C-alpha cells in the first residue's frame, strides 16, 4: 500500500484500550480529509470492529499487531510505513506511548504529533493534551456546537453509559447503585433508566438479568452510532458515565453528568471539568457506594443547579477540537 504524502493516524482500540481513541482519530482524519489530506488509519490487527468502522468511513487501514506499540520495543511496522515516504506524517492517539515507541519515532521522523491525556506522553514535536486542554477534544458532528440542553424541573430519565468496552462492567455497578437508591425511595422522580452498551461490551447477560427485576423501566441500547447516542443523551435529564469520550460528548450536549472515574487518568480528565463546574465527580469506581451516587443525584435534583452545570459544560466543550488540531497541523507541517 502506498502512503505517499499521507497522514498516518495511529489509534488504540480494543476491550481494554477504549473506543474513544478510535472515535477521536476518525474525527481528526475526517477533518484533515476535508482539507484535502489523504489519511490512513493504523489500527490493532485483532479488532475487526475498529477496522470496519474506519473502512466504512472511507479510510484505508493498516492493521498491525498490538505488540508493535504496546510492548516496550521498537515499533518496526510503524517505522517501516513512515520510512516508505519521508513526506508522510504521523498522529498517535494511544493509551500509552512507551519510551521505545517515542524514541523510535523521534529518531526516524520529524512530522509527529500526539493526542494524549497524559503529560508524560507529550513526547512529539506537537502534542494535544485533551485532559488539561479539553478544547482540543475531537467530537463528531452531532456534538459540535449543539443547541442548549432542555432542563426539566425534575430528574426523570437517567442515562448510564460507560463507553465502548467497559471491561470492568461499571455499567452493572451503576445499575446496582441506582437500584439501591430507588428501592429506598430516595429517587422518587426517576422512572426510566437508559443503558447504552458499547460495541465491545462483553457482559450482556448480567445487564439483561439486572433489567428483568429492576424497580424502574430499563431501556437497553447497544452499539449506537454517534447520532443515535446524541439523540438518547439529549432526551435524558442526567448521565452517569466515566471521564473518557462519553463525558466530553455529553458535556458538549449540555447533559449534566455524574462522572465515575475508572482509570487513574480519568480522575485527571474529570477534575479539570469539575473545577470549571461542568461535571460532578465521584471517587474512583471501586470506592463508590450507592449512597454517594444517591447524594450526587440529590445534589443535581434542582433544575437551576443542573442548568448552571449544563451551561458550564457547553462553554468548556464545543466539539470543535478536531478543527483546532487539523488547523495547527496544517500550519506547522506546511501541508
C-alpha positions as CSV (number, residue, x, y, z in Angstrom):
1,X,0.0,0.0,0.0
2,X,1.4,3.4,-0.9
3,X,1.2,6.1,1.8
4,X,2.8,8.8,-0.4
5,X,2.3,12.2,1.3
6,X,-0.3,10.7,3.7
7,X,-1.0,11.3,7.3
8,X,-1.0,8.1,9.3
9,X,-3.3,8.2,12.3
10,X,-2.4,5.5,14.8
11,X,-5.1,4.7,17.3
12,X,-5.6,2.2,20.1
13,X,-8.9,0.4,20.0
14,X,-10.0,-2.7,22.0
15,X,-11.7,-4.1,25.0
16,X,-9.1,-2.5,27.4
17,X,-7.9,0.4,25.3
18,X,-11.2,2.1,25.0
19,X,-13.3,3.1,21.9
20,X,-12.6,6.8,22.4
21,X,-9.2,6.7,20.8
22,X,-10.7,5.4,17.6
23,X,-13.6,7.9,17.5
24,X,-11.2,10.8,18.2
25,X,-8.8,9.6,15.5
26,X,-11.6,9.2,12.9
27,X,-12.8,12.7,13.6
28,X,-9.4,14.2,13.1
29,X,-9.0,12.1,9.9
30,X,-12.3,13.3,8.5
31,X,-11.4,16.9,9.2
32,X,-8.0,16.5,7.6
33,X,-9.6,14.8,4.6
34,X,-12.0,17.8,4.2
35,X,-8.8,19.9,4.0
36,X,-7.6,17.8,1.1
37,X,-5.2,15.5,3.0
38,X,-5.0,11.7,2.5
39,X,-5.3,9.9,5.8
40,X,-4.6,6.2,6.6
41,X,-5.7,4.6,9.9
42,X,-3.2,2.4,11.7
43,X,-5.2,0.0,13.9
44,X,-4.9,-3.2,16.0
45,X,-4.8,-6.3,13.9
46,X,-7.2,-8.3,16.0
47,X,-10.0,-5.7,16.4
48,X,-12.1,-6.1,13.3
49,X,-14.9,-3.8,14.6
50,X,-12.4,-0.9,14.6
51,X,-11.2,-1.7,11.2
52,X,-14.7,-2.0,9.8
53,X,-15.7,1.4,11.3
54,X,-12.7,3.1,9.7
55,X,-13.3,1.5,6.3
56,X,-17.0,2.4,6.5
57,X,-15.9,6.0,6.9
58,X,-13.9,5.7,3.7
59,X,-10.3,5.3,5.1
60,X,-7.6,2.9,4.2
61,X,-6.4,0.8,7.1
62,X,-3.1,-0.7,8.0
63,X,-3.7,-3.4,10.6
64,X,-0.7,-4.4,12.8
65,X,-0.2,-6.5,16.0
66,X,-0.6,-4.5,19.2
67,X,2.8,-5.8,20.2
68,X,4.3,-3.4,17.7
69,X,3.5,-0.5,20.0
70,X,2.0,-1.7,23.4
71,X,5.1,-3.6,24.4
72,X,8.3,-1.6,25.1
73,X,10.0,-2.5,21.9
74,X,10.8,-0.6,18.7
75,X,7.6,-0.2,16.6
76,X,9.1,-1.8,13.5
77,X,6.0,-1.8,11.3
78,X,5.1,1.8,12.1
79,X,8.7,2.9,11.3
80,X,8.7,0.8,8.1
81,X,5.5,2.6,7.0
82,X,6.9,6.0,7.7
83,X,10.2,5.4,6.0
84,X,8.5,4.3,2.8
85,X,7.9,8.0,2.2
86,X,9.6,10.9,4.0
87,X,6.6,13.2,3.2
88,X,4.3,11.1,5.4
89,X,3.3,12.3,8.8
90,X,2.1,10.5,12.0
91,X,-0.6,11.3,14.5
92,X,-0.6,9.0,17.5
93,X,-3.7,8.6,19.7
94,X,-2.7,5.8,22.1
95,X,-3.5,4.6,25.6
96,X,0.2,4.9,26.4
97,X,3.3,5.9,24.5
98,X,6.2,3.6,25.6
99,X,9.7,5.0,25.7
100,X,10.7,2.7,22.8
101,X,7.9,3.9,20.6
102,X,8.6,7.6,21.4
103,X,12.4,7.3,20.9
104,X,12.0,5.3,17.6
105,X,9.5,7.9,16.1
106,X,11.7,10.9,17.1
107,X,14.8,9.3,15.6
108,X,13.2,8.4,12.3
109,X,10.6,11.1,11.6
110,X,10.1,14.8,12.4
111,X,6.4,15.1,11.4
112,X,4.9,13.6,14.5
113,X,2.0,14.7,16.8
114,X,0.2,13.1,19.7
115,X,-3.3,13.3,21.0
116,X,-3.0,12.3,24.7
117,X,-4.4,12.6,28.2
118,X,-1.0,12.1,30.0
119,X,1.7,14.7,30.5
120,X,4.4,12.1,30.3
121,X,3.2,11.2,26.8
122,X,3.9,14.6,25.4
123,X,6.9,13.4,23.5
124,X,6.3,14.6,20.0
125,X,7.1,18.0,18.4
126,X,3.4,18.7,18.6
127,X,1.2,17.5,21.4
128,X,-2.5,17.9,22.1
129,X,-3.3,17.0,25.7
130,X,-7.0,16.9,25.8
131,X,-7.1,16.3,29.6
132,X,-5.6,19.7,30.5
133,X,-6.8,21.4,27.3
134,X,-10.3,19.9,26.6
135,X,-10.9,22.4,23.8
136,X,-8.8,20.0,21.7
137,X,-11.3,17.1,22.3
138,X,-12.3,15.9,18.7
139,X,-16.0,15.3,18.6
140,X,-18.2,14.3,15.7
141,X,-20.9,16.4,14.0
142,X,-23.8,15.7,16.4
143,X,-21.8,17.2,19.3
144,X,-20.3,20.2,17.6
145,X,-21.8,23.5,18.7
146,X,-25.0,21.7,19.9
147,X,-28.1,23.7,20.9
148,X,-28.8,24.3,24.6
149,X,-30.0,21.3,26.6
150,X,-33.6,21.4,27.8
151,X,-33.6,21.3,31.6
152,X,-36.7,19.8,33.2
153,X,-37.8,20.6,36.8
154,X,-37.1,17.1,38.0
155,X,-34.9,14.2,37.0
156,X,-37.0,11.5,35.3
157,X,-34.7,9.8,32.8
158,X,-31.1,8.8,33.7
159,X,-28.6,7.7,31.0
160,X,-26.0,5.1,32.1
161,X,-23.1,4.8,29.6
162,X,-19.5,3.8,30.2
163,X,-18.1,3.9,26.7
164,X,-17.3,1.4,24.0
165,X,-15.9,-1.5,26.0
166,X,-16.4,-1.1,29.8
167,X,-14.3,-4.3,30.6
168,X,-14.9,-3.8,34.4
169,X,-18.7,-3.7,33.9
170,X,-19.1,-0.5,35.7
171,X,-22.4,-0.2,33.9
172,X,-23.7,-3.1,36.1
173,X,-22.3,-1.5,39.2
174,X,-24.0,1.8,38.3
175,X,-27.3,0.0,37.9
176,X,-26.9,-1.5,41.4
177,X,-26.1,1.9,42.9
178,X,-29.2,3.4,41.4
179,X,-31.4,0.4,42.2
180,X,-30.5,0.8,45.9
181,X,-31.5,4.4,45.9
182,X,-34.8,3.8,44.1
183,X,-35.7,0.9,46.4
184,X,-35.1,3.2,49.4
185,X,-37.4,5.8,48.0
186,X,-34.6,8.3,47.6
187,X,-35.2,9.0,43.9
188,X,-38.9,9.4,43.6
189,X,-38.9,11.1,40.2
190,X,-36.6,8.7,38.4
191,X,-38.8,6.3,36.3
192,X,-36.6,5.4,33.4
193,X,-33.0,4.3,33.0
194,X,-31.5,4.2,29.5
195,X,-28.5,1.9,29.4
196,X,-26.2,2.2,26.4
197,X,-23.7,-0.7,25.9
198,X,-20.7,-0.1,23.5
199,X,-19.7,-2.4,20.6
200,X,-17.0,-4.2,22.6
201,X,-19.1,-4.7,25.8
202,X,-19.0,-8.4,26.7
203,X,-21.2,-9.0,29.7
204,X,-24.6,-8.5,28.2
205,X,-26.2,-11.3,30.2
206,X,-25.6,-9.7,33.6
207,X,-27.2,-6.4,32.3
208,X,-30.2,-8.3,31.0
209,X,-30.6,-10.1,34.3
210,X,-30.5,-6.9,36.2
211,X,-33.0,-5.3,33.9
212,X,-35.5,-8.1,34.4
213,X,-36.1,-7.3,38.1
214,X,-35.3,-3.6,38.1
215,X,-37.6,-1.2,40.0
216,X,-37.7,1.2,37.1
217,X,-38.1,0.9,33.4
218,X,-34.9,-0.1,31.7
219,X,-34.3,0.9,28.1
220,X,-31.3,-1.1,26.9
221,X,-29.5,0.1,23.8
222,X,-26.4,-1.5,22.1
223,X,-23.7,-0.1,19.8
224,X,-25.3,3.2,19.0
225,X,-24.0,5.5,16.3
226,X,-22.8,8.9,17.4
227,X,-26.1,10.4,16.0
228,X,-28.2,7.8,17.9
229,X,-26.2,8.3,21.2
230,X,-26.5,12.1,20.9
231,X,-30.3,11.7,20.5
232,X,-30.7,9.5,23.5
233,X,-28.4,11.8,25.6
234,X,-30.4,14.9,24.6
235,X,-33.6,13.3,25.9
236,X,-32.0,12.4,29.3
237,X,-32.1,14.6,32.4
238,X,-28.8,13.3,33.8
239,X,-26.0,11.0,32.7
240,X,-23.9,8.6,34.8
241,X,-20.7,8.0,32.9
242,X,-16.9,7.8,33.1
243,X,-14.5,10.5,32.1
244,X,-13.4,9.3,28.7
245,X,-15.0,10.3,25.4
246,X,-18.6,10.0,26.6
247,X,-18.1,12.6,29.3
248,X,-16.9,15.1,26.6
249,X,-19.8,14.2,24.3
250,X,-22.4,14.7,27.0
251,X,-20.8,17.9,28.1
252,X,-20.9,19.2,24.5
253,X,-24.7,18.4,24.5
254,X,-25.1,20.1,27.9
255,X,-26.3,17.0,29.7
256,X,-25.5,17.2,33.4
257,X,-23.0,14.4,34.3
258,X,-22.1,12.4,37.3
259,X,-18.7,11.2,36.4
260,X,-17.3,7.9,37.9
261,X,-13.6,7.6,37.1
262,X,-12.5,4.1,36.1
263,X,-8.8,4.6,35.3
264,X,-6.4,6.9,37.2
265,X,-6.1,9.2,34.1
266,X,-9.9,9.6,34.2
267,X,-9.6,11.4,37.5
268,X,-7.4,14.0,35.9
269,X,-9.7,14.4,32.9
270,X,-12.8,14.9,35.1
271,X,-11.0,17.1,37.7
272,X,-10.4,19.8,35.0
273,X,-14.1,20.0,34.2
274,X,-15.2,19.6,37.8
275,X,-13.1,22.7,38.7
276,X,-14.9,24.5,36.0
277,X,-18.3,23.5,37.4
278,X,-19.0,21.4,34.3
279,X,-19.4,18.0,35.9
280,X,-19.9,16.3,39.3
281,X,-17.0,14.0,40.1
282,X,-17.2,10.9,42.4
283,X,-14.5,8.8,43.8
284,X,-12.9,6.1,41.6
285,X,-15.4,3.3,40.7
286,X,-14.2,0.7,43.2
287,X,-14.6,3.1,46.1
288,X,-18.1,4.5,45.1
289,X,-21.1,3.5,47.1
290,X,-24.8,3.6,46.4
291,X,-25.1,6.4,49.0
292,X,-22.6,8.5,47.1
293,X,-24.4,8.1,43.9
294,X,-27.7,8.9,45.6
295,X,-26.3,12.1,47.2
296,X,-24.9,13.1,43.8
297,X,-28.3,12.8,42.2
298,X,-29.9,14.6,45.1
299,X,-27.4,17.4,44.6
300,X,-28.4,17.7,41.0
301,X,-32.2,17.3,41.6
302,X,-32.9,21.1,41.4
303,X,-33.3,22.4,37.9
304,X,-31.3,25.6,38.4
305,X,-28.3,23.6,39.6
306,X,-28.4,21.4,36.5
307,X,-29.0,24.4,34.3
308,X,-25.8,26.0,35.6
309,X,-23.8,22.8,35.1
310,X,-25.2,22.4,31.6
311,X,-24.2,25.9,30.6
312,X,-20.7,25.5,32.1
313,X,-20.3,22.1,30.2
314,X,-21.2,23.6,26.8
315,X,-19.0,26.6,27.5
316,X,-16.0,24.3,28.0
317,X,-16.7,21.7,25.3
318,X,-17.9,23.0,22.0
319,X,-16.9,19.8,20.0
320,X,-14.6,21.7,17.7
321,X,-11.3,20.1,18.8
322,X,-10.7,18.3,15.5
323,X,-10.7,21.5,13.6
324,X,-8.3,23.1,16.1
325,X,-6.0,20.1,15.8
326,X,-6.2,20.0,12.0
327,X,-5.6,23.7,11.6
328,X,-2.4,23.6,13.8
329,X,-1.1,20.5,11.9
330,X,-1.7,22.1,8.5
331,X,0.1,25.3,9.7
332,X,3.1,23.7,11.4
333,X,3.6,21.0,8.9
334,X,3.1,23.3,5.9
335,X,0.7,20.8,4.2
